[in-house]
Amino acid sequence: MDISALQHRLRRFAADRDWQPYQTPKNLAMAMTVEASELLEIFQWLTPEQSLHLDDDQRRHLGEELSDVLLYLLQIADHGGVDLEAAVERKLAMNAVKHPPLRS
Protein backbone atom coordinates (compact mmCIF):
# COMPACT_ATOMS: atom_id res chain seq x y z
CA MET A 1 0.00 0.00 0.00
CA ASP A 2 1.49 3.32 -1.07
CA ILE A 3 0.33 5.87 1.51
CA SER A 4 1.51 8.92 -0.45
CA ALA A 5 -0.22 7.73 -3.61
CA LEU A 6 -3.46 7.14 -1.72
CA GLN A 7 -3.28 10.57 -0.13
CA HIS A 8 -2.69 12.12 -3.56
CA ARG A 9 -5.73 10.27 -4.95
CA LEU A 10 -7.84 11.45 -2.01
CA ARG A 11 -6.72 15.07 -2.49
CA ARG A 12 -7.61 14.84 -6.19
CA PHE A 13 -10.98 13.23 -5.40
CA ALA A 14 -11.82 16.08 -3.01
CA ALA A 15 -10.54 18.76 -5.41
CA ASP A 16 -12.62 17.37 -8.28
CA ARG A 17 -15.70 17.86 -6.10
CA ASP A 18 -14.69 21.21 -4.55
CA TRP A 19 -14.63 19.63 -1.11
CA GLN A 20 -11.38 21.29 0.04
CA PRO A 21 -13.10 23.80 2.36
CA TYR A 22 -14.52 20.87 4.32
CA GLN A 23 -11.33 18.82 4.42
CA THR A 24 -10.08 20.01 7.80
CA PRO A 25 -8.55 17.65 10.37
CA LYS A 26 -11.49 18.38 12.71
CA ASN A 27 -14.17 17.57 10.12
CA LEU A 28 -12.30 14.51 8.89
CA ALA A 29 -11.84 13.19 12.44
CA MET A 30 -15.55 13.64 13.11
CA ALA A 31 -16.42 11.80 9.90
CA MET A 32 -13.97 9.03 10.78
CA THR A 33 -15.72 8.45 14.12
CA VAL A 34 -19.03 8.02 12.28
CA GLU A 35 -17.39 5.40 10.06
CA ALA A 36 -15.79 3.74 13.11
CA SER A 37 -19.26 3.49 14.63
CA GLU A 38 -20.48 1.79 11.46
CA LEU A 39 -17.55 -0.62 11.81
CA LEU A 40 -18.53 -1.35 15.40
CA GLU A 41 -22.12 -1.94 14.34
CA ILE A 42 -21.04 -5.03 12.39
CA PHE A 43 -20.00 -6.69 15.65
CA GLN A 44 -22.60 -5.15 17.95
CA TRP A 45 -24.70 -8.22 18.69
CA LEU A 46 -22.20 -10.94 17.83
CA THR A 47 -20.53 -13.12 20.41
CA PRO A 48 -16.72 -13.02 20.50
CA GLU A 49 -16.72 -16.40 18.73
CA GLN A 50 -19.12 -15.22 16.01
CA SER A 51 -16.96 -12.15 15.41
CA LEU A 52 -14.11 -14.48 14.44
CA HIS A 53 -16.19 -16.29 11.82
CA LEU A 54 -17.94 -13.75 9.60
CA ASP A 55 -19.75 -14.91 6.50
CA ASP A 56 -18.85 -13.54 3.06
CA ASP A 57 -21.37 -10.67 3.19
CA GLN A 58 -20.26 -9.65 6.66
CA ARG A 59 -16.59 -9.80 5.61
CA ARG A 60 -17.31 -7.66 2.53
CA HIS A 61 -19.13 -5.13 4.73
CA LEU A 62 -16.24 -5.22 7.21
CA GLY A 63 -13.82 -4.43 4.38
CA GLU A 64 -15.93 -1.48 3.27
CA GLU A 65 -16.09 0.02 6.76
CA LEU A 66 -12.40 -0.58 7.43
CA SER A 67 -11.64 1.16 4.14
CA ASP A 68 -13.78 4.14 5.11
CA VAL A 69 -11.93 4.49 8.42
CA LEU A 70 -8.54 4.09 6.74
CA LEU A 71 -9.30 6.65 4.04
CA TYR A 72 -10.36 9.23 6.61
CA LEU A 73 -7.31 8.45 8.71
CA LEU A 74 -5.04 9.00 5.70
CA GLN A 75 -6.72 12.33 5.02
CA ILE A 76 -6.41 13.47 8.64
CA ALA A 77 -2.69 12.70 8.55
CA ASP A 78 -2.30 14.44 5.20
CA HIS A 79 -4.14 17.61 6.21
CA GLY A 80 -2.54 17.56 9.66
CA GLY A 81 0.97 17.38 8.25
CA VAL A 82 1.76 14.01 9.85
CA ASP A 83 4.16 11.60 8.15
CA LEU A 84 2.07 8.55 8.93
CA GLU A 85 4.77 6.00 8.12
CA ALA A 86 7.24 7.71 10.48
CA ALA A 87 4.55 8.13 13.15
CA VAL A 88 3.68 4.42 13.00
CA GLU A 89 7.32 3.37 13.26
CA ARG A 90 7.83 5.70 16.22
CA LYS A 91 4.69 4.42 17.96
CA LEU A 92 5.68 0.77 17.44
CA ALA A 93 9.09 1.50 18.98
CA MET A 94 7.44 3.27 21.92
CA ASN A 95 5.05 0.34 22.43
CA ALA A 96 7.96 -2.14 22.37
CA VAL A 97 9.59 -0.23 25.26
CA LYS A 98 6.35 0.23 27.17
CA HIS A 99 5.26 -3.41 26.71
CA PRO A 100 8.36 -5.63 26.61
CA PRO A 101 7.98 -9.28 25.60
CA LEU A 102 7.08 -11.69 28.36
CA ARG A 103 9.90 -14.02 27.30
CA SER A 104 13.12 -13.25 25.51
C-alpha positions as CSV (number, residue, x, y, z in Angstrom):
1,M,0.0,0.0,0.0
2,D,1.5,3.3,-1.1
3,I,0.3,5.9,1.5
4,S,1.5,8.9,-0.4
5,A,-0.2,7.7,-3.6
6,L,-3.5,7.1,-1.7
7,Q,-3.3,10.6,-0.1
8,H,-2.7,12.1,-3.6
9,R,-5.7,10.3,-5.0
10,L,-7.8,11.4,-2.0
11,R,-6.7,15.1,-2.5
12,R,-7.6,14.8,-6.2
13,F,-11.0,13.2,-5.4
14,A,-11.8,16.1,-3.0
15,A,-10.5,18.8,-5.4
16,D,-12.6,17.4,-8.3
17,R,-15.7,17.9,-6.1
18,D,-14.7,21.2,-4.5
19,W,-14.6,19.6,-1.1
20,Q,-11.4,21.3,0.0
21,P,-13.1,23.8,2.4
22,Y,-14.5,20.9,4.3
23,Q,-11.3,18.8,4.4
24,T,-10.1,20.0,7.8
25,P,-8.6,17.6,10.4
26,K,-11.5,18.4,12.7
27,N,-14.2,17.6,10.1
28,L,-12.3,14.5,8.9
29,A,-11.8,13.2,12.4
30,M,-15.5,13.6,13.1
31,A,-16.4,11.8,9.9
32,M,-14.0,9.0,10.8
33,T,-15.7,8.4,14.1
34,V,-19.0,8.0,12.3
35,E,-17.4,5.4,10.1
36,A,-15.8,3.7,13.1
37,S,-19.3,3.5,14.6
38,E,-20.5,1.8,11.5
39,L,-17.6,-0.6,11.8
40,L,-18.5,-1.3,15.4
41,E,-22.1,-1.9,14.3
42,I,-21.0,-5.0,12.4
43,F,-20.0,-6.7,15.7
44,Q,-22.6,-5.1,17.9
45,W,-24.7,-8.2,18.7
46,L,-22.2,-10.9,17.8
47,T,-20.5,-13.1,20.4
48,P,-16.7,-13.0,20.5
49,E,-16.7,-16.4,18.7
50,Q,-19.1,-15.2,16.0
51,S,-17.0,-12.2,15.4
52,L,-14.1,-14.5,14.4
53,H,-16.2,-16.3,11.8
54,L,-17.9,-13.7,9.6
55,D,-19.7,-14.9,6.5
56,D,-18.9,-13.5,3.1
57,D,-21.4,-10.7,3.2
58,Q,-20.3,-9.7,6.7
59,R,-16.6,-9.8,5.6
60,R,-17.3,-7.7,2.5
61,H,-19.1,-5.1,4.7
62,L,-16.2,-5.2,7.2
63,G,-13.8,-4.4,4.4
64,E,-15.9,-1.5,3.3
65,E,-16.1,0.0,6.8
66,L,-12.4,-0.6,7.4
67,S,-11.6,1.2,4.1
68,D,-13.8,4.1,5.1
69,V,-11.9,4.5,8.4
70,L,-8.5,4.1,6.7
71,L,-9.3,6.7,4.0
72,Y,-10.4,9.2,6.6
73,L,-7.3,8.4,8.7
74,L,-5.0,9.0,5.7
75,Q,-6.7,12.3,5.0
76,I,-6.4,13.5,8.6
77,A,-2.7,12.7,8.5
78,D,-2.3,14.4,5.2
79,H,-4.1,17.6,6.2
80,G,-2.5,17.6,9.7
81,G,1.0,17.4,8.2
82,V,1.8,14.0,9.8
83,D,4.2,11.6,8.2
84,L,2.1,8.6,8.9
85,E,4.8,6.0,8.1
86,A,7.2,7.7,10.5
87,A,4.6,8.1,13.1
88,V,3.7,4.4,13.0
89,E,7.3,3.4,13.3
90,R,7.8,5.7,16.2
91,K,4.7,4.4,18.0
92,L,5.7,0.8,17.4
93,A,9.1,1.5,19.0
94,M,7.4,3.3,21.9
95,N,5.1,0.3,22.4
96,A,8.0,-2.1,22.4
97,V,9.6,-0.2,25.3
98,K,6.3,0.2,27.2
99,H,5.3,-3.4,26.7
100,P,8.4,-5.6,26.6
101,P,8.0,-9.3,25.6
102,L,7.1,-11.7,28.4
103,R,9.9,-14.0,27.3
104,S,13.1,-13.2,25.5
